[in-house]
Amino acid sequence: MRREATYVSAVLATLIVGACTSIEQLAPPVDEAMLAAMAPRGGVAAGRIEHGRTIYVTKCARCHSPERVTKYSLERWGEILPRMAHEASLPSEDEAAVQMYIKAVIRAQPEAGADSRAESQRVEP
């Protein structure tokens, strides 16, 4: 009996640790690649993008776990963000900052394209 309990505990611990995703994976910190990705489009102050990330990982997490930013395309985020901002009563400045952060992440991360394309091709029920 004790051996089974130890085994079950070990399996559960492995599942919990393996299932954890860090906030840095879901919402990567602002870096030079993000700033460079935004520069050709008129540029955005680093502080504004950082503020968007802060809102994303704090206020969004009050109601649900943050999604990996690259899970959705920019087009899909354009549908999701206004609804979520309204539900969270975000001021328009905060919503705009989150939007800038999302754009910076997706434009700066080449691997984002695969996630975003897969999401945009998904048919919702």
DRENLUMZA-893085 format. One record per atom (N, C-alpha, C): residue number from 1; residue in one letter; atom name; x, y, z. Coordinates in Angstrom, 3 decimals. Example, Ala and Ser with C-alpha at 12.3 -4.5 7.8 and 13.67 -1.06 7.14 Angstrom:
<recs>
    k  r   a        c1        c2        c3
    1  A   N    13.190    -5.690     7.800
    1  A  CA    12.300    -4.500     7.800
    1  A   C    13.200    -3.300     7.800
    2  S   N    12.850    -2.250     7.080
    2  S  CA    13.670    -1.060     7.140
    2  S   C    12.900     0.030     7.870
</recs>
This chain:
<recs>
    k  r   a        c1        c2        c3
    1  M   N     0.820    -1.196     0.000
    1  M  CA     0.000     0.000     0.000
    1  M   C     0.866     1.264     0.000
    2  R   N     1.880     1.259     0.828
    2  R  CA     2.763     2.420     0.922
    2  R   C     3.506     2.632    -0.391
    3  R   N     3.892     1.538    -1.023
    3  R  CA     4.602     1.604    -2.296
    3  R   C     3.707     2.232    -3.369
    4  E   N     2.418     1.867    -3.383
    4  E  CA     1.475     2.431    -4.352
    4  E   C     1.279     3.926    -4.113
    5  A   N     1.181     4.310    -2.869
    5  A  CA     1.011     5.728    -2.538
    5  A   C     2.225     6.537    -2.992
    6  T   N     3.398     5.997    -2.806
    6  T  CA     4.620     6.673    -3.249
    6  T   C     4.634     6.802    -4.765
    7  Y   N     4.244     5.741    -5.446
    7  Y  CA     4.196     5.752    -6.911
    7  Y   C     3.192     6.792    -7.413
    8  V   N     2.007     6.805    -6.832
    8  V  CA     0.975     7.768    -7.236
    8  V   C     1.455     9.188    -6.982
    9  S   N     2.086     9.415    -5.850
    9  S  CA     2.618    10.750    -5.546
    9  S   C     3.669    11.177    -6.559
   10  A   N     4.545    10.241    -6.930
   10  A  CA     5.585    10.554    -7.907
   10  A   C     4.988    10.875    -9.270
   11  V   N     3.977    10.124    -9.683
   11  V  CA     3.323    10.368   -10.972
   11  V   C     2.629    11.722   -10.958
   12  L   N     1.916    12.016    -9.890
   12  L  CA     1.225    13.307    -9.792
   12  L   C     2.213    14.467    -9.800
   13  A   N     3.301    14.342    -9.087
   13  A  CA     4.309    15.405    -9.063
   13  A   C     4.892    15.622   -10.449
   14  T   N     5.147    14.554   -11.167
   14  T  CA     5.681    14.659   -12.526
   14  T   C     4.684    15.353   -13.445
   15  L   N     3.421    14.987   -13.335
   15  L  CA     2.396    15.619   -14.172
   15  L   C     2.253    17.102   -13.868
   16  I   N     2.273    17.445   -12.610
   16  I  CA     2.122    18.850   -12.224
   16  I   C     3.302    19.668   -12.725
   17  V   N     4.510    19.194   -12.489
   17  V  CA     5.692    19.928   -12.925
   17  V   C     5.751    19.994   -14.444
   18  G   N     5.438    18.909   -15.111
   18  G  CA     5.479    18.872   -16.573
   18  G   C     4.423    19.732   -17.218
   19  A   N     3.298    19.907   -16.547
   19  A  CA     2.201    20.678   -17.120
   19  A   C     2.365    22.178   -16.907
   20  C   N     3.256    22.563   -16.021
   20  C  CA     3.443    23.978   -15.735
   20  C   C     4.116    24.685   -16.911
   21  T   N     3.596    25.818   -17.219
   21  T  CA     4.186    26.665   -18.245
   21  T   C     4.497    27.987   -17.581
   22  S   N     5.693    28.462   -17.756
   22  S  CA     6.072    29.702   -17.103
   22  S   C     5.392    30.890   -17.775
   23  I   N     5.250    31.935   -17.010
   23  I  CA     4.647    33.152   -17.549
   23  I   C     5.509    33.714   -18.666
   24  E   N     6.828    33.477   -18.599
   24  E  CA     7.714    33.951   -19.660
   24  E   C     7.443    33.239   -20.983
   25  Q   N     6.944    32.010   -20.928
   25  Q  CA     6.581    31.297   -22.145
   25  Q   C     5.235    31.781   -22.678
   26  L   N     4.319    32.075   -21.785
   26  L  CA     2.995    32.546   -22.192
   26  L   C     3.047    33.990   -22.680
   27  A   N     3.747    34.804   -21.918
   27  A  CA     3.838    36.232   -22.207
   27  A   C     5.293    36.649   -22.058
   28  P   N     6.077    36.499   -23.121
   28  P  CA     7.513    36.781   -23.010
   28  P   C     7.801    38.224   -22.619
   29  P   N     8.858    38.415   -21.820
   29  P  CA     9.244    39.780   -21.456
   29  P   C     9.625    40.586   -22.701
   30  V   N     9.449    41.877   -22.616
   30  V  CA     9.792    42.768   -23.721
   30  V   C    11.299    42.713   -23.931
   31  D   N    11.695    42.554   -25.197
   31  D  CA    13.123    42.485   -25.517
   31  D   C    13.417    43.310   -26.766
   32  E   N    14.689    43.322   -27.137
   32  E  CA    15.119    44.111   -28.298
   32  E   C    14.450    43.656   -29.594
   33  A   N    14.222    42.355   -29.740
   33  A  CA    13.578    41.849   -30.956
   33  A   C    12.173    42.420   -31.111
   34  M   N    11.451    42.545   -30.006
   34  M  CA    10.095    43.121   -30.063
   34  M   C    10.155    44.594   -30.447
   35  L   N    11.078    45.308   -29.839
   35  L  CA    11.201    46.733   -30.158
   35  L   C    11.598    46.920   -31.615
   36  A   N    12.519    46.085   -32.097
   36  A  CA    12.950    46.161   -33.497
   36  A   C    11.801    45.808   -34.439
   37  A   N    10.968    44.849   -34.045
   37  A  CA     9.835    44.449   -34.885
   37  A   C     8.815    45.571   -35.021
   38  M   N     8.744    46.431   -34.021
   38  M  CA     7.789    47.525   -34.050
   38  M   C     8.373    48.779   -34.705
   39  A   N     9.705    48.892   -34.755
   39  A  CA    10.362    50.089   -35.288
   39  A   C     9.966    50.408   -36.727
   40  P   N     9.923    49.427   -37.642
   40  P  CA     9.555    49.756   -39.026
   40  P   C     8.113    50.244   -39.173
   41  R   N     7.328    50.070   -38.153
   41  R  CA     5.921    50.463   -38.210
   41  R   C     5.664    51.735   -37.409
   42  G   N     6.641    52.589   -37.349
   42  G  CA     6.477    53.847   -36.643
   42  G   C     7.022    53.812   -35.230
   43  G   N     7.423    52.629   -34.782
   43  G  CA     8.008    52.505   -33.452
   43  G   C     7.003    52.723   -32.343
   44  V   N     7.318    52.167   -31.217
   44  V  CA     6.490    52.299   -30.026
   44  V   C     7.451    52.382   -28.855
   45  A   N     7.140    53.220   -27.903
   45  A  CA     7.996    53.351   -26.732
   45  A   C     8.040    52.035   -25.975
   46  A   N     9.239    51.648   -25.542
   46  A  CA     9.418    50.404   -24.802
   46  A   C     8.527    50.363   -23.563
   47  G   N     8.376    51.488   -22.915
   47  G  CA     7.540    51.555   -21.715
   47  G   C     6.089    51.208   -21.983
   48  R   N     5.603    51.588   -23.144
   48  R  CA     4.205    51.292   -23.486
   48  R   C     4.014    49.791   -23.721
   49  I   N     4.986    49.172   -24.399
   49  I  CA     4.901    47.731   -24.629
   49  I   C     5.028    46.994   -23.303
   50  E   N     5.940    47.433   -22.459
   50  E  CA     6.106    46.817   -21.134
   50  E   C     4.832    46.962   -20.307
   51  H   N     4.204    48.116   -20.381
   51  H  CA     2.940    48.332   -19.668
   51  H   C     1.876    47.353   -20.180
   52  G   N     1.851    47.129   -21.480
   52  G  CA     0.898    46.180   -22.053
   52  G   C     1.117    44.776   -21.523
   53  R   N     2.378    44.377   -21.398
   53  R  CA     2.681    43.056   -20.842
   53  R   C     2.231    42.974   -19.389
   54  T   N     2.504    44.018   -18.627
   54  T  CA     2.107    44.038   -17.219
   54  T   C     0.598    43.869   -17.077
   55  I   N    -0.157    44.590   -17.883
   55  I  CA    -1.621    44.466   -17.863
   55  I   C    -2.013    43.041   -18.236
   56  Y   N    -1.378    42.512   -19.284
   56  Y  CA    -1.701    41.167   -19.773
   56  Y   C    -1.500    40.105   -18.692
   57  V   N    -0.386    40.167   -17.969
   57  V  CA    -0.102    39.121   -16.989
   57  V   C    -0.743    39.370   -15.627
   58  T   N    -1.252    40.555   -15.380
   58  T  CA    -1.874    40.811   -14.080
   58  T   C    -3.390    40.916   -14.176
   59  K   N    -3.871    41.848   -14.949
   59  K  CA    -5.323    42.059   -14.996
   59  K   C    -6.057    40.948   -15.731
   60  C   N    -5.475    40.426   -16.792
   60  C  CA    -6.133    39.330   -17.521
   60  C   C    -6.202    38.084   -16.643
   61  A   N    -5.175    37.895   -15.828
   61  A  CA    -5.099    36.710   -14.977
   61  A   C    -6.065    36.764   -13.793
   62  R   N    -6.701    37.878   -13.576
   62  R  CA    -7.693    37.947   -12.498
   62  R   C    -8.892    37.060   -12.795
   63  C   N    -9.213    36.930   -14.085
   63  C  CA   -10.399    36.146   -14.468
   63  C   C   -10.048    34.768   -15.022
   64  H   N    -8.885    34.628   -15.622
   64  H  CA    -8.499    33.359   -16.241
   64  H   C    -6.984    33.306   -16.383
   65  S   N    -6.484    32.129   -16.676
   65  S  CA    -5.045    31.978   -16.922
   65  S   C    -4.698    32.689   -18.218
   66  P   N    -3.576    33.372   -18.240
   66  P  CA    -3.192    34.019   -19.495
   66  P   C    -2.947    32.984   -20.590
   67  E   N    -3.375    33.300   -21.789
   67  E  CA    -3.114    32.449   -22.951
   67  E   C    -1.722    32.758   -23.480
   68  R   N    -1.113    31.786   -24.137
   68  R  CA     0.149    32.049   -24.818
   68  R   C    -0.159    33.093   -25.891
   69  V   N     0.563    34.182   -25.898
   69  V  CA     0.288    35.289   -26.819
   69  V   C     0.244    34.802   -28.266
   70  T   N     1.124    33.889   -28.611
   70  T  CA     1.203    33.406   -29.995
   70  T   C     0.128    32.381   -30.345
   71  K   N    -0.760    32.091   -29.418
   71  K  CA    -1.816    31.106   -29.692
   71  K   C    -2.762    31.595   -30.780
   72  Y   N    -2.970    32.898   -30.845
   72  Y  CA    -3.923    33.476   -31.796
   72  Y   C    -3.218    34.388   -32.786
   73  S   N    -3.818    34.530   -33.938
   73  S  CA    -3.309    35.469   -34.941
   73  S   C    -3.637    36.893   -34.495
   74  L   N    -2.983    37.874   -35.139
   74  L  CA    -3.320    39.272   -34.835
   74  L   C    -4.784    39.544   -35.145
   75  E   N    -5.273    38.939   -36.206
   75  E  CA    -6.687    39.122   -36.568
   75  E   C    -7.604    38.590   -35.466
   76  R   N    -7.286    37.420   -34.974
   76  R  CA    -8.108    36.823   -33.915
   76  R   C    -8.004    37.640   -32.629
   77  W   N    -6.798    38.106   -32.284
   77  W  CA    -6.650    38.970   -31.113
   77  W   C    -7.493    40.224   -31.271
   78  G   N    -7.625    40.710   -32.522
   78  G  CA    -8.448    41.884   -32.777
   78  G   C    -9.910    41.664   -32.441
   79  E   N   -10.337    40.411   -32.452
   79  E  CA   -11.712    40.065   -32.053
   79  E   C   -11.812    39.833   -30.542
   80  I   N   -10.784    39.204   -29.985
   80  I  CA   -10.795    38.823   -28.566
   80  I   C   -10.571    40.020   -27.645
   81  L   N    -9.541    40.814   -27.947
   81  L  CA    -9.109    41.868   -27.028
   81  L   C   -10.194    42.900   -26.700
   82  P   N   -10.926    43.429   -27.657
   82  P  CA   -11.947    44.410   -27.290
   82  P   C   -13.011    43.843   -26.333
   83  R   N   -13.389    42.600   -26.558
   83  R  CA   -14.396    41.970   -25.686
   83  R   C   -13.848    41.794   -24.275
   84  M   N   -12.613    41.291   -24.181
   84  M  CA   -12.002    41.073   -22.865
   84  M   C   -11.738    42.404   -22.151
   85  A   N   -11.306    43.403   -22.898
   85  A  CA   -11.051    44.721   -22.308
   85  A   C   -12.342    45.311   -21.738
   86  H   N   -13.428    45.119   -22.463
   86  H  CA   -14.726    45.603   -21.986
   86  H   C   -15.132    44.874   -20.702
   87  E   N   -14.986    43.539   -20.701
   87  E  CA   -15.366    42.758   -19.527
   87  E   C   -14.506    43.101   -18.316
   88  A   N   -13.250    43.446   -18.550
   88  A  CA   -12.331    43.790   -17.453
   88  A   C   -12.376    45.277   -17.108
   89  S   N   -13.187    46.041   -17.827
   89  S  CA   -13.282    47.496   -17.627
   89  S   C   -11.918    48.174   -17.741
   90  L   N   -11.142    47.738   -18.733
   90  L  CA    -9.832    48.360   -18.956
   90  L   C   -10.007    49.730   -19.592
   91  P   N    -9.266    50.713   -19.122
   91  P  CA    -9.260    51.997   -19.813
   91  P   C    -8.705    51.813   -21.227
   92  S   N    -9.089    52.665   -22.149
   92  S  CA    -8.653    52.523   -23.537
   92  S   C    -7.132    52.569   -23.666
   93  E   N    -6.446    53.327   -22.801
   93  E  CA    -4.990    53.391   -22.853
   93  E   C    -4.375    52.030   -22.521
   94  D   N    -4.963    51.323   -21.553
   94  D  CA    -4.467    49.999   -21.192
   94  D   C    -4.754    48.994   -22.302
   95  E   N    -5.917    49.066   -22.885
   95  E  CA    -6.248    48.174   -24.003
   95  E   C    -5.279    48.394   -25.163
   96  A   N    -4.977    49.647   -25.465
   96  A  CA    -4.035    49.950   -26.551
   96  A   C    -2.640    49.431   -26.226
   97  A   N    -2.230    49.517   -24.968
   97  A  CA    -0.911    49.022   -24.570
   97  A   C    -0.844    47.498   -24.703
   98  V   N    -1.903    46.801   -24.311
   98  V  CA    -1.941    45.339   -24.458
   98  V   C    -1.885    44.979   -25.941
   99  Q   N    -2.623    45.720   -26.749
   99  Q  CA    -2.613    45.478   -28.197
   99  Q   C    -1.204    45.648   -28.769
  100  M   N    -0.494    46.691   -28.345
  100  M  CA     0.879    46.909   -28.810
  100  M   C     1.798    45.771   -28.371
  101  Y   N     1.622    45.317   -27.135
  101  Y  CA     2.440    44.210   -26.640
  101  Y   C     2.192    42.950   -27.474
  102  I   N     0.944    42.619   -27.722
  102  I  CA     0.608    41.431   -28.511
  102  I   C     1.202    41.528   -29.911
  103  K   N     1.069    42.684   -30.535
  103  K  CA     1.653    42.876   -31.872
  103  K   C     3.164    42.697   -31.840
  104  A   N     3.803    43.252   -30.830
  104  A  CA     5.264    43.154   -30.734
  104  A   C     5.705    41.703   -30.583
  105  V   N     5.010    40.942   -29.752
  105  V  CA     5.374    39.537   -29.549
  105  V   C     5.215    38.758   -30.846
  106  I   N     4.082    38.888   -31.481
  106  I  CA     3.808    38.098   -32.687
  106  I   C     4.741    38.483   -33.825
  107  R   N     5.009    39.751   -33.982
  107  R  CA     5.895    40.188   -35.064
  107  R   C     7.351    39.824   -34.807
  108  A   N     7.744    39.705   -33.544
  108  A  CA     9.149    39.444   -33.213
  108  A   C     9.499    37.964   -33.156
  109  Q   N     8.507    37.109   -33.026
  109  Q  CA     8.790    35.694   -32.849
  109  Q   C     8.410    34.910   -34.105
  110  P   N     9.403    34.433   -34.842
  110  P  CA     9.121    33.692   -36.066
  110  P   C     8.228    32.480   -35.839
  111  E   N     8.407    31.818   -34.700
  111  E  CA     7.585    30.635   -34.434
  111  E   C     6.128    30.985   -34.177
  112  A   N     5.827    32.262   -33.973
  112  A  CA     4.450    32.674   -33.736
  112  A   C     3.581    32.400   -34.948
  113  G   N     4.163    32.481   -36.121
  113  G  CA     3.385    32.271   -37.334
  113  G   C     2.708    30.926   -37.389
  114  A   N     3.384    29.881   -36.949
  114  A  CA     2.798    28.546   -37.001
  114  A   C     1.592    28.457   -36.085
  115  D   N     1.720    28.957   -34.857
  115  D  CA     0.593    28.929   -33.930
  115  D   C    -0.553    29.770   -34.459
  116  S   N    -0.243    30.956   -34.932
  116  S  CA    -1.268    31.878   -35.399
  116  S   C    -1.991    31.339   -36.620
  117  R   N    -1.244    30.764   -37.564
  117  R  CA    -1.887    30.203   -38.751
  117  R   C    -2.779    29.029   -38.388
  118  A   N    -2.313    28.189   -37.482
  118  A  CA    -3.117    27.039   -37.066
  118  A   C    -4.413    27.511   -36.423
  119  E   N    -4.328    28.542   -35.597
  119  E  CA    -5.520    29.066   -34.937
  119  E   C    -6.478    29.681   -35.941
  120  S   N    -5.955    30.416   -36.909
  120  S  CA    -6.837    31.090   -37.856
  120  S   C    -7.532    30.096   -38.781
  121  Q   N    -6.956    28.891   -38.935
  121  Q  CA    -7.563    27.884   -39.784
  121  Q   C    -8.546    27.008   -39.013
  122  R   N    -8.537    27.109   -37.706
  122  R  CA    -9.416    26.303   -36.879
  122  R   C   -10.852    26.773   -37.050
  123  V   N   -11.770    25.840   -37.156
  123  V  CA   -13.191    26.168   -37.292
  123  V   C   -13.827    26.024   -35.922
  124  E   N   -14.495    27.069   -35.487
  124  E  CA   -15.145    27.021   -34.193
  124  E   C   -16.539    26.439   -34.331
  125  P   N   -16.978    25.701   -33.311
  125  P  CA   -18.315    25.087   -33.361
  125  P   C   -19.423    26.092   -33.337
</recs>
